[in-house]
Structure formats: structure tokens, C-alpha cells
Amino acid sequence: MHMTLEADYAVRIVEFLAEQGCKTDAHTIAEQTRVPLRFALKILRTLVSQDIIVSYKGAKGGYQLAHPAEEITLRQVIEAVEGPYVLNRCQHDEYTCGHTACRFHHVYNEISQLVREKLESVNFSAGTEKKKDT
């Protein structure tokens, strides 16, 4: 299994904006992240709609993070472009696999929850692991 190309590009874009710490134009973002401009613009629109980044119009426009880097998680970015993370499609409410007693369903749920928790624990600040409250 692997992330989609779109999710990989979204992570690259958010990481780049976190490193920049300031408004950056789409051409620079695309060039520096090696994401084709048309695809970058699509992803940027999605990230804006999900309140992960903000856009500024005009000659001095560009994009920057909507929140501090430490408040944006890897899970948020991936799920912004892919939807909620699940290991198997049978975990989606709209999908019916036809098996009434699937012995693997609970295992898929456990694995998906572990992955979501790990993705949630990583953010875009220089120190990427969030501290667990004890």
C-alpha cells in the first residue's frame, strides 16, 4: 500500500510552506516542490478549502499556512486530499461488502485507528512528534 501521488504532493507543499514561513507564489511552490503547476494549483485549492492554507489574490498574492505549523498534522493534510484514512474500503459507510460476519473487519479497524493516531502525532513544525499528554 502507498499514499496517492496527490497526497504526497500535498505533504510536500505544506512542508515547503512551513519551512518558508511566509507568503509564497504558486510558481515558486510548484518549482521548489517539483509538483507540476496545474496539479499544484488543484492541491492548493483543496488545501485552502480545508483551512490548511490561505490564499492571497493579486500581484503580491500567494499562499501560506492558515495555522502555525505545529497545529497542522500529517493526518489533516493527507485526509484533506484523500478523505478519511481507512485500510480497507469496507470501512466506508457507503460501501457494503456483502459479508455479514467478516472476521477481518475488526482487524482493519484497529490498524486504521493506529495509522490515524500516528499520522495525527506528526505535525509540520521542526520537531514533528506531538507530545502525548500524561
C-alpha positions as CSV (number, residue, x, y, z in Angstrom):
1,M,0.0,0.0,0.0
2,H,1.1,3.5,-0.6
3,M,-0.2,7.1,-0.5
4,T,-1.6,8.6,-3.6
5,L,0.5,10.9,-5.6
6,E,-1.9,13.8,-4.7
7,A,-1.4,13.2,-1.0
8,D,2.4,13.0,-1.4
9,Y,2.3,16.3,-3.3
10,A,0.1,17.9,-0.7
11,V,2.5,16.9,2.1
12,R,5.4,18.4,0.0
13,I,3.5,21.6,-0.5
14,V,2.6,22.1,3.2
15,E,6.1,21.1,4.3
16,F,7.5,23.7,1.9
17,L,5.2,26.4,3.2
18,A,6.0,25.5,6.8
19,E,9.7,25.9,6.0
20,Q,9.2,29.2,4.2
21,G,7.1,30.8,7.0
22,C,5.8,33.5,4.6
23,K,3.5,34.0,1.6
24,T,4.8,32.3,-1.5
25,D,3.5,32.3,-5.0
26,A,2.2,29.2,-6.8
27,H,5.0,29.1,-9.4
28,T,7.7,29.0,-6.7
29,I,5.8,26.4,-4.7
30,A,5.5,24.2,-7.8
31,E,9.1,24.6,-8.8
32,Q,10.6,24.1,-5.3
33,T,8.4,21.0,-4.5
34,R,8.7,19.6,-8.0
35,V,4.9,19.4,-8.4
36,P,3.5,20.2,-11.8
37,L,2.0,23.7,-11.7
38,R,-1.5,22.6,-12.8
39,F,-1.5,19.8,-10.2
40,A,-0.1,22.2,-7.5
41,L,-2.9,24.7,-8.2
42,K,-5.5,21.9,-7.8
43,I,-4.0,20.8,-4.5
44,L,-3.6,24.4,-3.3
45,R,-7.3,25.0,-3.9
46,T,-8.2,21.8,-1.9
47,L,-5.9,22.8,1.0
48,V,-7.4,26.3,1.0
49,S,-10.9,24.8,1.1
50,Q,-9.9,22.6,4.1
51,D,-8.5,25.6,6.0
52,I,-4.9,24.3,6.0
53,I,-3.5,27.1,3.9
54,V,-4.8,30.6,2.9
55,S,-4.5,32.3,-0.4
56,Y,-4.0,35.9,-1.2
57,K,-5.1,37.4,-4.6
58,G,-3.3,40.0,-6.7
59,A,0.2,40.8,-7.9
60,K,1.6,40.3,-4.4
61,G,-0.6,37.3,-3.7
62,G,0.4,33.8,-2.8
63,Y,-0.1,31.1,-0.3
64,Q,0.9,30.5,3.3
65,L,-0.2,28.2,6.2
66,A,-3.5,29.1,7.8
67,H,-2.3,28.0,11.2
68,P,1.1,27.6,13.0
69,A,3.0,24.6,11.6
70,E,2.8,22.8,14.9
71,E,-1.0,22.8,14.7
72,I,-1.2,21.2,11.2
73,T,-0.9,17.4,11.3
74,L,0.1,14.9,8.7
75,R,-3.3,13.3,9.0
76,Q,-5.1,16.6,8.3
77,V,-3.1,17.1,5.1
78,I,-3.5,13.5,3.8
79,E,-7.2,13.4,4.6
80,A,-7.8,16.8,3.0
81,V,-7.0,15.3,-0.4
82,E,-7.8,11.6,0.2
83,G,-10.7,11.6,2.7
84,P,-10.7,9.7,6.0
85,Y,-7.9,7.1,6.2
86,V,-9.1,3.5,6.2
87,L,-7.2,0.4,5.5
88,N,-10.0,-1.3,3.5
89,R,-12.9,0.1,1.6
90,C,-15.3,-2.0,3.7
91,Q,-14.7,0.6,6.5
92,H,-16.5,3.3,4.5
93,D,-20.2,3.7,5.4
94,E,-21.3,3.9,1.8
95,Y,-19.6,0.5,0.9
96,T,-21.3,-2.8,1.5
97,C,-19.1,-5.8,1.1
98,G,-21.9,-8.4,1.5
99,H,-20.1,-10.3,4.2
100,T,-22.2,-10.3,7.4
101,A,-19.6,-11.8,9.6
102,C,-16.2,-10.7,8.2
103,R,-13.6,-11.9,10.6
104,F,-11.1,-9.3,9.4
105,H,-13.2,-6.2,9.8
106,H,-12.2,-5.5,13.4
107,V,-8.5,-6.0,12.5
108,Y,-8.9,-3.5,9.7
109,N,-10.5,-1.0,12.1
110,E,-7.7,-1.5,14.7
111,I,-4.9,-1.0,12.1
112,S,-6.7,2.1,10.6
113,Q,-7.0,3.6,14.1
114,L,-3.3,3.0,14.8
115,V,-2.3,4.7,11.5
116,R,-4.7,7.6,12.1
117,E,-3.2,8.1,15.6
118,K,0.4,8.1,14.2
119,L,-0.4,10.5,11.4
120,E,-2.1,12.8,13.9
121,S,1.0,12.7,16.1
122,V,3.2,14.2,13.3
123,N,3.0,17.9,12.5
124,F,4.8,20.3,10.3
125,S,7.0,22.1,12.8
126,A,10.7,21.4,13.1
127,G,10.0,18.9,15.9
128,T,7.5,16.7,14.2
129,E,6.2,14.5,17.0
130,K,3.5,15.9,19.2
131,K,4.0,15.2,22.9
132,K,1.4,12.9,24.4
133,D,-0.4,14.4,27.5
134,T,0.3,12.3,30.5
